[in-house]
Each structure stands twice: as C-alpha cells, then as structure tokens.
C-alpha cells in the first residue's frame, strides 16, 4: 500500500454556487436544506427574496458557498425590481457553478429570461426540476427532461423536492466535482456572510409577508434601529438578553393599518412569530419592539433603497 507523506496537505475544493430561477420557485427553501439551518426567508408570495445572501456549507474537503438570489422577473420597472434583476445578472457572472431551478412542468417566459442570463455567462449549470412531489404521473418526467435538455447543455438534471428534502443529498454529492481546487474562503464554522442584524430584519419581513398574504403589495421593508446585547441574563434559562427595535416601512396609510390590525393584534402576532425565529438564530432571549411608519415612494427611490441596505444599485 502506498502511504501519503505526513507533510502532504489534503486537497480542498471551494467555490461559489448560484441558485437562480424565477420568483417563488423554491430557491430559498433549497438553500436552507443544503445548509441545514434557516438563513433565507421563505413564503408562497413571489419576490420574497430581495437580497443576495451567502449560505456556506463546509465538509472536511469541500466548502460550497451557495448564493441565494432574488427571482428574475419582468413587467415591473420600479427601482427595487431593477435592483433585484441586477443582482441576479451580477451573480451569474461571478460564480463557478449555477443551479437553475424550475417549477416541475411549468416552463414560463421568466424561465426563458433566466436561461438567457446563463447562456450569456457561459458558466456551467445544473438544471433542478423542483416540486416533483406534486407530479402524480411520474412517467411524464423523462420525456419532459429530454425536452429541457435540448434547450441548453446542462451538466446534469436533478428532479427534486426542496420542500420535502427529496434528492437533495444526491445533488449535494454531485457538486464537489464542479468546484475548483482552492483553500476555503471562510472559517469552517461560518454559515453566512450576513450578520445577525440583517437576518433579524429578514425574519420580521418574512412574518409580515406570511401574515398579510395578498392584502399588501411589495412596498414593505424592515429597518433595524437598535440591536443591543444586554449585560443581564434571562433568569429562567440563563440565556443572553438581546434588545431589538425594528421599523416596518410601508408606502401608504392604508398599508400601515393593515399591518397593525385591529387594536394592534396583527402586529403583535408578527412580532411574536419573528421573535421565535430570532431567538433560535441567536440562542438568546429576545426583547423585540416593532413600529410601523409610512415612507411614501421608498421602493422606487434609489437613494432610499441604498440607505435601507439595497446597496448594489449604481
């Protein structure tokens, strides 16, 4: 048996993997399953994801840096929509591999837009056929996969269900061979490039989106005004205390009333559900305070967007 010299370092692979697709196709759900922890917010409402977010998965030999992106969409021309589309375009140019997620048997014009971005980037791509748990007749899958394979020379095609965690392990096992030989970019224990302040704001926005549903358009965002660790410790479970104050911005008085609800009932529910997720993230007791403020036109104002953290606009 040939022995490996003691001083020979093991080879490691590391690279960026973009997860792209139209809105509400399951990209954030896939990221959370791959990482094994909730990082990216999810809901059934399209365009829930607005920011680029890195999810980092490290094994002894491989570091996979997944880039969750907003859904690429057409027909809307506000500054925030331009920001999200620009984010997708920028990401696919700068990664080592693209995971292109589509919704089972529902190819649309927005899928064509994403495919065009992939073609322009010339980056290797895998096609992920999501939500196959909703397909009753599985015999239609193979002919459809052949149709999709004719659209572009995808490296591989994976039928999967991000929500049901079906075939995710097979996908993950296949990724290493597409990543370059590299040292790790991040410490092995790091899970994301975003800080707790950013994630707290996103968790609050997720609960708003889930609570309000179709009652509220997309003109809502969350700004953290205070994020402070307390020197005191929660006496019941000995966890740290964290004080968070967040401002929910909307564009109209009517939207403010919808979020607050009857006698503040809806706002209290949003705060209660967001607090649970933030406590799980921080492993701390969280004191969360929420306010709602009208800021007319923020979603179509590039200067306002930059001040709210949408800082990739030029």
C-alpha positions as MATLAB code, in Angstrom:
seq = 'XXXXXXXXXXXXXXXXXXXXXXXXXXXXXXXXXXXXXXXXXXXXXXXXXXXXXXXXXXXXXXXXXXXXXXXXXXXXXXXXXXXXXXXXXXXXXXXXXXXXXXXXXXXXXXXXXXXXXXXXXXXXXXXXXXXXXXXXXXXXXXXXXXXXXXXXXXXXXXXXXXXXXXXXXXXXXXXXXXXXXXXXXXXXXXXXXXXXXXXXXXXXXXXXXXXXXXXXXXXXXXXXXXXXXXXXXXXXXXXXXXXXXXXXXXXXXXXXXXXXXXXXXXXXXXXXXXXXXXXXXXXXXXXXXXXXXXXXXXXXXXXXXXXXXXXXXX';
ca = [
       0.000    0.000    0.000;
       1.320    3.440   -0.940;
       1.437    5.800    2.021;
       0.746    9.517    1.833;
       3.615   11.655    3.136;
       2.794   13.105    6.545;
       3.569   16.633    5.406;
       1.355   16.466    2.310;
      -1.734   18.624    2.741;
      -5.094   17.267    1.726;
      -6.600   18.815   -1.384;
      -9.606   21.022   -0.778;
     -12.211   22.408   -3.151;
     -14.049   25.691   -2.720;
     -16.265   27.762   -4.960;
     -19.369   29.874   -5.439;
     -22.637   28.240   -6.500;
     -25.531   30.482   -7.577;
     -29.113   29.343   -7.080;
     -31.213   31.103   -9.717;
     -34.729   30.906  -11.081;
     -37.990   32.780  -11.436;
     -39.782   34.103   -8.318;
     -41.296   31.633   -5.858;
     -39.714   28.523   -7.386;
     -38.128   27.287   -4.146;
     -34.587   28.704   -4.193;
     -34.543   29.830   -0.571;
     -36.077   26.570    0.635;
     -33.335   24.666   -1.181;
     -30.614   26.831    0.370;
     -31.948   26.254    3.878;
     -31.999   22.480    3.349;
     -28.473   22.450    1.903;
     -27.087   24.447    4.820;
     -29.154   22.617    7.419;
     -30.366   25.825    9.059;
     -32.816   28.586    8.256;
     -30.957   31.518    6.735;
     -33.074   32.657    3.807;
     -36.690   33.654    4.333;
     -39.473   31.846    2.506;
     -43.140   32.332    1.704;
     -45.600   31.469   -1.032;
     -45.541   35.068   -2.222;
     -43.247   35.767   -5.192;
     -40.269   38.098   -4.735;
     -39.889   37.322   -1.034;
     -36.103   37.182   -1.509;
     -34.689   40.630   -2.338;
     -31.021   40.449   -1.376;
     -28.076   38.308   -2.334;
     -27.281   36.030    0.574;
     -24.458   33.516    1.001;
     -25.042   30.169    2.671;
     -21.810   28.314    3.476;
     -21.592   24.525    3.739;
     -18.213   23.101    4.797;
     -17.081   19.477    4.838;
     -13.536   18.250    5.593;
     -12.552   18.629    1.928;
     -15.074   20.998    0.348;
     -16.572   24.410    1.008;
     -19.682   25.130   -1.040;
     -20.683   28.795   -0.986;
     -24.289   28.993   -2.150;
     -25.582   32.339   -3.393;
     -29.331   32.742   -2.928;
     -30.689   35.317   -5.368;
     -33.951   37.183   -5.931;
     -36.247   35.729   -8.565;
     -35.640   37.158  -12.031;
     -38.860   38.751  -13.259;
     -40.244   41.015  -15.969;
     -43.016   43.568  -16.327;
     -42.117   45.750  -13.313;
     -39.825   48.753  -13.520;
     -39.568   50.173  -10.008;
     -36.092   50.771   -8.615;
     -36.415   47.797   -6.261;
     -37.291   45.495   -9.179;
     -34.326   46.784  -11.180;
     -32.144   46.173   -8.127;
     -33.265   42.549   -7.833;
     -32.763   41.807  -11.535;
     -29.349   43.475  -11.493;
     -28.364   41.319   -8.524;
     -29.142   38.139  -10.476;
     -27.229   39.346  -13.539;
     -24.181   40.223  -11.418;
     -24.170   36.919   -9.519;
     -24.248   34.591  -12.537;
     -21.165   36.319  -13.958;
     -19.050   35.671  -10.867;
     -19.686   32.086   -9.761;
     -18.185   28.686  -10.530;
     -21.485   26.845  -10.954;
     -25.153   27.714  -11.465;
     -28.101   25.770  -10.092;
     -31.042   26.724  -12.317;
     -34.278   25.829  -10.545;
     -37.557   25.464  -12.449;
     -41.050   24.531  -11.292;
     -41.769   20.922  -12.388;
     -43.822   21.042  -15.643;
     -44.333   24.827  -15.757;
     -41.781   26.453  -18.083;
     -42.570   30.177  -18.487;
     -41.231   33.330  -20.145;
     -39.447   34.147  -16.880;
     -37.586   30.823  -17.167;
     -36.508   31.939  -20.641;
     -35.119   35.150  -19.094;
     -33.069   33.183  -16.574;
     -31.790   30.794  -19.241;
     -30.669   33.748  -21.347;
     -28.625   35.044  -18.396;
     -26.987   31.612  -18.062;
     -26.176   31.483  -21.758;
     -24.530   34.896  -21.585;
     -22.471   33.964  -18.546;
     -21.185   30.693  -20.087;
     -20.940   29.303  -16.550;
     -21.514   25.539  -16.095;
     -25.103   24.910  -14.993;
     -27.184   22.154  -13.459;
     -30.944   22.135  -14.006;
     -33.082   21.444  -10.932;
     -36.640   20.321  -11.610;
     -38.338   21.240   -8.331;
     -41.640   20.227   -6.713;
     -41.758   16.789   -8.328;
     -43.671   15.578   -5.265;
     -46.649   17.383   -6.814;
     -46.474   15.339  -10.039;
     -48.863   12.399   -9.817;
     -47.873   10.671  -13.071;
     -44.080   10.283  -12.888;
     -43.942    8.715  -16.379;
     -44.177   12.201  -17.892;
     -40.914   13.251  -16.234;
     -38.409   11.580  -18.554;
     -39.834   12.986  -21.830;
     -40.005   16.439  -20.232;
     -36.405   16.208  -19.021;
     -35.334   15.375  -22.575;
     -37.153   18.493  -23.815;
     -35.382   20.675  -21.262;
     -32.003   19.126  -22.023;
     -32.399   20.225  -25.627;
     -32.604   23.872  -24.541;
     -29.055   24.046  -23.191;
     -26.134   21.692  -22.497;
     -26.794   21.351  -18.777;
     -24.130   19.334  -16.955;
     -26.806   17.358  -15.104;
     -30.541   17.474  -14.458;
     -31.901   16.707  -10.998;
     -35.605   16.106  -10.311;
     -36.115   17.002   -6.646;
     -38.376   18.462   -3.992;
     -36.725   21.189   -1.920;
     -39.669   21.315    0.484;
     -39.792   17.543    1.068;
     -35.968   17.205    1.043;
     -36.162   14.662   -1.799;
     -32.954   14.014   -3.802;
     -31.103   16.892   -2.086;
     -28.363   14.559   -0.851;
     -27.715   13.315   -4.400;
     -27.463   16.884   -5.642;
     -25.049   17.877   -2.883;
     -22.859   14.828   -3.520;
     -22.520   15.864   -7.158;
     -21.378   19.422   -6.558;
     -17.773   18.931   -5.447;
     -16.566   17.830   -8.875;
     -17.613   21.182  -10.362;
     -15.706   23.303   -7.832;
     -12.073   24.350   -8.355;
      -9.248   23.224   -6.115;
      -8.991   26.051   -3.613;
      -8.361   26.877    0.003;
     -11.535   27.622    1.971;
     -12.708   31.229    1.695;
     -14.434   31.249    5.104;
     -13.866   29.637    8.516;
     -15.388   26.142    8.603;
     -17.930   27.078   11.283;
     -19.264   30.136    9.407;
     -22.725   29.697    7.855;
     -23.349   33.014    6.086;
     -21.805   36.347    5.163;
     -24.736   38.266    6.683;
     -24.802   39.455   10.275;
     -27.497   38.835   12.868;
     -28.909   42.336   12.417;
     -29.631   41.673    8.727;
     -31.141   38.240    9.423;
     -33.387   39.642   12.155;
     -34.819   42.203    9.720;
     -35.399   39.479    7.144;
     -37.175   37.203    9.645;
     -39.528   40.060   10.557;
     -40.247   40.747    6.883;
     -40.970   37.059    6.315;
     -43.637   37.069    9.037;
     -45.215   40.190    7.528;
     -45.325   38.534    4.107;
     -46.848   35.348    5.504;
     -49.391   37.170    7.670;
     -50.577   39.715    5.144;
     -50.657   37.488    2.061;
     -52.292   39.247   -0.869;
     -53.598   42.164    1.223;
     -50.350   44.091    0.932;
     -48.254   44.834   -2.166;
     -44.483   44.530   -2.134;
     -43.927   48.031   -0.761;
     -42.875   46.929    2.716;
     -39.403   46.640    4.210;
     -37.830   46.431    7.667;
     -35.090   48.585    9.168;
     -33.377   47.625   12.436;
     -32.947   50.738   14.590;
     -31.484   49.067   17.677;
     -29.685   45.736   18.140;
     -28.158   45.522   21.587;
     -26.886   42.687   23.766;
     -27.781   43.187   27.422;
     -25.273   42.506   30.209;
     -28.109   40.861   32.124;
     -29.062   37.216   31.606;
     -32.595   35.813   31.377;
     -33.092   34.294   34.830;
     -35.255   31.367   33.701;
     -32.988   29.772   31.093;
     -29.694   31.626   31.647;
     -29.564   32.856   28.058;
     -28.310   36.253   26.989;
     -30.808   39.062   26.526;
     -30.939   40.892   23.174;
     -32.948   44.073   22.634;
     -34.102   44.683   19.056;
     -36.153   47.631   17.822;
     -37.355   47.456   14.224;
     -39.147   49.894   11.962;
     -41.556   48.492    9.368;
     -41.766   50.852    6.394;
     -44.786   50.993    4.081;
     -45.827   53.452    1.399;
     -49.458   54.254    2.323;
     -51.540   54.854    5.444;
     -53.862   52.018    4.452;
     -50.928   49.600    4.413;
     -49.950   50.734    7.896;
     -53.440   49.966    9.194;
     -53.354   46.502    7.593;
     -50.079   45.575    9.301;
     -51.120   46.912   12.707;
     -54.519   45.171   12.568;
     -57.438   45.527   14.960;
     -56.094   47.025   18.203;
     -52.582   46.020   17.172;
     -53.415   42.308   17.002;
     -51.668   41.595   13.714;
     -48.517   43.494   14.630;
     -48.339   41.562   17.909;
     -48.612   38.247   16.024;
     -45.908   39.287   13.552;
     -43.640   40.223   16.448;
     -44.313   37.009   18.356;
     -43.542   34.745   15.397;
     -40.459   36.729   14.331;
     -39.101   36.688   17.887;
     -39.172   32.868   17.995;
     -37.050   32.593   14.839;
     -34.614   35.263   16.010;
     -34.224   33.568   19.399;
     -33.466   30.282   17.653;
     -30.888   32.004   15.456;
     -29.156   33.807   18.334;
     -29.753   31.215   21.053;
     -30.747   34.174   23.231;
     -33.819   35.680   24.813;
     -35.038   38.476   22.522;
     -36.994   41.578   23.521;
     -38.471   42.713   20.191;
     -40.232   46.040   19.620;
     -41.922   46.884   16.305;
     -43.207   50.148   14.876;
     -44.856   50.900   11.525;
     -44.085   54.075    9.584;
     -45.263   55.442    6.231;
     -42.385   56.389    3.888;
     -44.006   57.220    0.574;
     -42.221   56.074   -2.590;
     -39.302   54.296   -0.897;
     -39.425   51.285   -3.260;
     -38.884   53.482   -6.333;
     -36.242   55.773   -4.822;
     -32.671   54.582   -5.395;
     -31.275   56.830   -2.653;
     -33.805   55.486   -0.139;
     -33.070   51.921   -1.211;
     -29.341   52.377   -0.624;
     -29.971   53.783    2.845;
     -32.093   50.690    3.593;
     -29.342   48.266    2.606;
     -30.121   47.740   -1.071;
     -26.624   48.918   -1.847;
     -25.772   47.286   -5.162;
     -27.508   49.880   -7.319;
     -25.393   52.161   -9.438;
];
